[in-house]
Amino acid sequence: MLRRAIKAVLRNFYSFAIRGEEESPGAGRWRDVTAHFHSGWQLELKEWMRVHNIQDDNAFKTKHDMDNAISQDITGNDPIDFMEFGVHKGAGIKRWMGLNGNPESRFFGFDTFSGLPEAWAELPQGGLDVGGNIPVSDDDRVEFVAGLFQDTLAPFLETFKLRNRLVIRLDADLYSSTLFVLASLDRFVDPGTIIIFDQFSYLPHEFSAFVDYTRSFYRDYEVFAYTHNLLKMTIIIK
Ligand SMILES: C[S@@+](CC[C@H](N)C(=O)[O-])C[C@H]1O[C@@H](n2cnc3c(N)ncnc32)[C@H](O)[C@@H]1O
């Protein structure tokens, strides 16, 4: 009788303890809480890969291969409005100017040209500084906009009229920069808009910014192409 009563008390105690743990997963020690959050983005990426059927067999080897595939299969030599966020010395935007020779295409490159506004990975704030030097080009289809996106993009968009399929290349590394750009450009994002990421799987930056943007703005999309490590990712808005 006594043994049965003790067992019942213990059963209630354990079920309470388990329920309590499930209901407030952050209720443990601080170390447990940070471990919980750390693995969160990895799990989110893993689940995202499952939902979008990401297969290593379908991956491209390099970003050049991926860019060539976008150009061959989608944009061809049709006119595009190409915007690159994070230009540095201009390698990426110039490669795209080479891929698309249509005289009606327009290329816009945005950067501080004085480095990253925040530290990122192993780079300090101000890393990737090119001393204010804007890339030189004799192609009159290109325009560079110097300054923080947070200062330059809104005034730029006040007069901007979209003329062609929009191709957005996000190569600014940071969560803040990436999310700011996507949210600011949302009203220009139509079905067929192409979004190219350069550091997609670098958690918790471009991937988290993309997830937060698509969830907050109810954006649907399909995955078009990616490289093996998922750093380079191409999305097409539905
Ligand atoms: C990895 S580099 C770009 C590389 C370049 N796309 C290429 O293909 O060589 C990242 C650039 O993003 C710029 N950047 C990041 N956040 C920015 C922001 N909020 N405003 C302006 N520039 C930013 C940095 O100044 C840096 O030059």
Ligand as a Chemical Component Dictionary entry (heavy atoms), coordinates in Angstrom:
data_LIG
# 
_chem_comp.id                   LIG 
_chem_comp.type                 NON-POLYMER 
_chem_comp.pdbx_formal_charge   0 
_chem_comp.three_letter_code    LIG 
# 
loop_
_chem_comp_atom.comp_id 
_chem_comp_atom.atom_id 
_chem_comp_atom.alt_atom_id 
_chem_comp_atom.type_symbol 
_chem_comp_atom.charge 
_chem_comp_atom.model_Cartn_x 
_chem_comp_atom.model_Cartn_y 
_chem_comp_atom.model_Cartn_z 
_chem_comp_atom.pdbx_ordinal 
LIG C1  C1  C 0  32.621 39.883 -49.904 1  
LIG S1  S1  S 1  32.678 41.569 -50.319 2  
LIG C2  C2  C 0  31.966 41.632 -51.927 3  
LIG C3  C3  C 0  32.729 40.852 -52.982 4  
LIG C4  C4  C 0  32.307 41.111 -54.403 5  
LIG N1  N1  N 0  30.886 40.914 -54.635 6  
LIG C5  C5  C 0  33.088 40.277 -55.384 7  
LIG O1  O1  O 0  32.452 39.543 -56.185 8  
LIG O2  O2  O -1 34.313 40.330 -55.396 9  
LIG C6  C6  C 0  31.475 42.248 -49.237 10 
LIG C7  C7  C 0  31.275 43.738 -49.399 11 
LIG O3  O3  O 0  30.045 44.095 -48.777 12 
LIG C8  C8  C 0  30.135 45.454 -48.367 13 
LIG N2  N2  N 0  29.054 45.715 -47.404 14 
LIG C9  C9  C 0  28.580 44.888 -46.436 15 
LIG N3  N3  N 0  27.572 45.471 -45.777 16 
LIG C10 C10 C 0  27.381 46.691 -46.332 17 
LIG C11 C11 C 0  26.443 47.752 -46.116 18 
LIG N4  N4  N 0  25.524 47.672 -45.153 19 
LIG N5  N5  N 0  26.519 48.838 -46.898 20 
LIG C12 C12 C 0  27.435 48.914 -47.876 21 
LIG N6  N6  N 0  28.364 47.950 -48.158 22 
LIG C13 C13 C 0  28.314 46.845 -47.385 23 
LIG C14 C14 C 0  31.560 45.557 -47.812 24 
LIG O4  O4  O 0  32.018 46.874 -47.866 25 
LIG C15 C15 C 0  32.341 44.615 -48.758 26 
LIG O5  O5  O 0  33.036 45.308 -49.758 27 
# 
loop_
_chem_comp_bond.comp_id 
_chem_comp_bond.atom_id_1 
_chem_comp_bond.atom_id_2 
_chem_comp_bond.value_order 
_chem_comp_bond.pdbx_ordinal 
LIG C1  S1  SING 1  
LIG S1  C2  SING 2  
LIG S1  C6  SING 3  
LIG C2  C3  SING 4  
LIG C3  C4  SING 5  
LIG C4  N1  SING 6  
LIG C4  C5  SING 7  
LIG C5  O1  DOUB 8  
LIG C5  O2  SING 9  
LIG C6  C7  SING 10 
LIG C7  O3  SING 11 
LIG C7  C15 SING 12 
LIG O3  C8  SING 13 
LIG C8  N2  SING 14 
LIG C8  C14 SING 15 
LIG N2  C9  SING 16 
LIG N2  C13 SING 17 
LIG C9  N3  DOUB 18 
LIG N3  C10 SING 19 
LIG C10 C11 SING 20 
LIG C10 C13 DOUB 21 
LIG C11 N4  SING 22 
LIG C11 N5  DOUB 23 
LIG N5  C12 SING 24 
LIG C12 N6  DOUB 25 
LIG N6  C13 SING 26 
LIG C14 O4  SING 27 
LIG C14 C15 SING 28 
LIG C15 O5  SING 29 
# 
